[in-house]
Amino acid sequence: MNALDRYTLEDLLEWIVIGLLIVVGVLVALWLAGWVMVFLGKLFLAVAALIVALLKFLIPALIIAGVLYLILRALSKPQTAA
């Protein structure tokens, strides 16, 4: 007895339709995942641009603050007689 003899044509068509539905579901899931990745990529680019903009301001400001601190510290030291 052949293995396909126990399945009717209707059973085989049901399995084919179920398989096609699974394939379509997987493709829709991949498509949605692609859109999510595009959104996350744009979000990460925006955050990176914000960090770069902040660093362009903060690094020179911190350098100036450090130089001023060193100057004020040097000026406020009491002079010792040699």
Backbone as numpy.savetxt, mean C-alpha at the origin, in Angstrom:
# Nx Ny Nz CAx CAy CAz Cx Cy Cz
-18.84 -51.25 -17.37 -19.70 -50.06 -17.37 -18.80 -48.82 -17.37
-19.09 -47.92 -18.25 -18.31 -46.69 -18.39 -18.65 -45.74 -17.25
-17.67 -44.94 -16.81 -17.88 -44.02 -15.69 -18.87 -42.92 -16.05
-18.92 -42.55 -17.33 -19.84 -41.49 -17.75 -21.28 -41.98 -17.91
-21.49 -43.29 -17.90 -22.84 -43.83 -18.09 -23.75 -43.54 -16.91
-23.18 -43.35 -15.73 -24.06 -43.10 -14.58 -24.51 -41.65 -14.48
-23.95 -40.76 -15.28 -24.36 -39.35 -15.28 -25.23 -39.08 -16.50
-26.31 -38.35 -16.27 -27.17 -37.97 -17.39 -26.61 -36.71 -18.02
-27.16 -36.37 -19.18 -26.74 -35.15 -19.86 -27.03 -33.94 -19.00
-28.13 -33.98 -18.27 -28.47 -32.86 -17.38 -27.44 -32.70 -16.27
-26.97 -33.82 -15.71 -25.93 -33.75 -14.68 -24.65 -33.13 -15.23
-24.24 -33.56 -16.41 -23.02 -33.01 -17.01 -23.17 -31.53 -17.30
-24.32 -31.11 -17.78 -24.54 -29.69 -18.06 -24.53 -28.88 -16.76
-25.08 -29.44 -15.70 -25.04 -28.75 -14.41 -23.60 -28.54 -13.94
-22.77 -29.56 -14.08 -21.37 -29.43 -13.68 -20.64 -28.40 -14.54
-20.94 -28.37 -15.82 -20.32 -27.37 -16.70 -20.74 -25.97 -16.30
-22.03 -25.78 -16.03 -22.53 -24.45 -15.63 -21.93 -24.04 -14.29
-21.86 -24.97 -13.35 -21.25 -24.66 -12.05 -19.79 -24.27 -12.23
-19.06 -24.99 -13.07 -17.67 -24.66 -13.33 -17.52 -23.28 -13.95
-18.40 -22.96 -14.90 -18.35 -21.63 -15.52 -18.68 -20.54 -14.52
-19.64 -20.79 -13.64 -19.96 -19.80 -12.61 -18.79 -19.59 -11.66
-18.09 -20.66 -11.33 -16.91 -20.52 -10.47 -15.84 -19.71 -11.17
-15.62 -19.98 -12.46 -14.62 -19.23 -13.22 -14.99 -17.75 -13.27
-16.27 -17.45 -13.52 -16.71 -16.05 -13.55 -16.53 -15.41 -12.18
-16.87 -16.12 -11.12 -16.69 -15.59 -9.77 -15.23 -15.28 -9.46
-14.33 -16.17 -9.85 -12.90 -15.94 -9.62 -12.43 -14.73 -10.42
-12.88 -14.61 -11.67 -12.48 -13.46 -12.48 -13.00 -12.15 -11.90
-14.23 -12.15 -11.39 -14.77 -10.94 -10.76 -13.97 -10.60 -9.50
-13.60 -11.62 -8.73 -12.80 -11.37 -7.52 -11.44 -10.79 -7.89
-10.81 -11.32 -8.94 -9.52 -10.78 -9.38 -9.66 -9.35 -9.89
-10.75 -9.07 -10.60 -10.99 -7.72 -11.11 -11.16 -6.73 -9.95
-11.95 -7.13 -8.95 -12.13 -6.27 -7.78 -10.82 -6.09 -7.02
-10.04 -7.15 -6.91 -8.74 -7.05 -6.23 -7.83 -6.09 -6.98
-7.90 -6.09 -8.30 -7.10 -5.15 -9.09 -7.49 -3.71 -8.80
-8.79 -3.44 -8.71 -9.23 -2.07 -8.39 -8.80 -1.67 -6.99
-8.86 -2.61 -6.05 -8.41 -2.31 -4.68 -6.92 -1.99 -4.68
-6.13 -2.76 -5.45 -4.69 -2.50 -5.51 -4.40 -1.14 -6.15
-5.16 -0.77 -7.17 -4.98 0.55 -7.79 -5.28 1.65 -6.76
-6.36 1.49 -6.01 -6.72 2.48 -4.99 -5.63 2.56 -3.92
-5.15 1.41 -3.46 -4.10 1.42 -2.43 -2.82 2.03 -2.97
-2.51 1.79 -4.24 -1.32 2.39 -4.83 -1.42 3.90 -4.86
-2.58 4.42 -5.24 -2.76 5.87 -5.26 -2.72 6.44 -3.84
-3.28 5.72 -2.89 -3.24 6.16 -1.50 -1.81 6.21 -0.97
-1.03 5.17 -1.26 0.37 5.15 -0.81 1.18 6.24 -1.48
0.91 6.52 -2.76 1.61 7.61 -3.44 1.29 8.95 -2.80
0.03 9.15 -2.41 -0.36 10.40 -1.76 0.33 10.54 -0.40
0.38 9.45 0.36 1.05 9.49 1.66 2.55 9.76 1.48
3.16 9.14 0.47 4.59 9.36 0.22 4.84 10.81 -0.18
3.96 11.39 -1.00 4.12 12.79 -1.39 3.99 13.71 -0.18
3.07 13.38 0.72 2.91 14.17 1.94 4.17 14.09 2.81
4.72 12.90 2.95 5.94 12.74 3.75 7.10 13.51 3.13
7.24 13.45 1.81 8.32 14.19 1.14 8.13 15.68 1.33
6.89 16.16 1.22 6.65 17.60 1.41 6.98 18.03 2.83
6.62 17.20 3.81 6.96 17.53 5.20 8.46 17.52 5.43
9.15 16.54 4.85 10.60 16.47 5.04 11.32 17.62 4.36
10.79 18.10 3.24 11.41 19.26 2.57 11.35 20.49 3.47
10.36 20.56 4.32 10.25 21.68 5.25 10.99 21.39 6.55
10.84 20.18 7.07 11.37 19.86 8.40 12.89 19.76 8.44
13.51 19.19 7.43 14.96 19.01 7.49 15.69 20.34 7.54
15.40 21.31 6.65 16.07 22.61 6.81 15.73 23.30 8.12
14.47 23.18 8.57 14.09 23.81 9.84 14.85 23.19 11.00
15.03 21.88 10.99 15.78 21.23 12.07 17.26 21.58 12.01
17.81 21.73 10.81 19.21 22.13 10.69 19.40 23.53 11.25
18.51 24.45 10.89 18.60 25.83 11.40 18.44 25.84 12.92
17.47 25.07 13.43 17.27 25.02 14.88 18.50 24.45 15.58
19.12 23.44 15.01 20.33 22.87 15.61 21.49 23.85 15.62
21.67 24.58 14.52 22.74 25.58 14.46 22.49 26.68 15.48
21.25 27.16 15.57 20.92 28.19 16.56 21.15 27.69 17.99
20.79 26.44 18.24 21.01 25.87 19.57 22.50 25.84 19.91
23.31 25.40 18.95 24.76 25.34 19.20 25.35 26.73 19.41
24.87 27.71 18.64 25.37 29.09 18.80 24.98 29.63 20.18
23.72 29.46 20.56 23.27 29.96 21.87 23.97 29.23 23.01
24.21 27.95 22.85 24.91 27.20 23.90 26.36 27.68 24.03
26.98 27.96 22.89 28.37 28.43 22.93 28.44 29.83 23.53
27.44 30.67 23.25 27.45 32.03 23.79 27.11 32.07 25.27
26.35 31.11 25.75 25.92 31.15 27.14 26.90 30.48 28.09
27.94 29.83 27.57 28.94 29.22 28.45 29.74 30.32 29.15
29.96 30.14 30.42 30.79 31.14 31.11 32.24 31.04 30.63
32.84 32.19 30.46 34.23 32.23 30.00 35.15 31.90 31.18
36.03 30.96 30.99 36.98 30.60 32.04 38.31 31.28 31.78
38.91 31.74 32.84 40.21 32.40 32.69 41.28 31.33 32.51
42.16 31.57 31.59 43.20 30.60 31.31 44.43 30.83 32.15
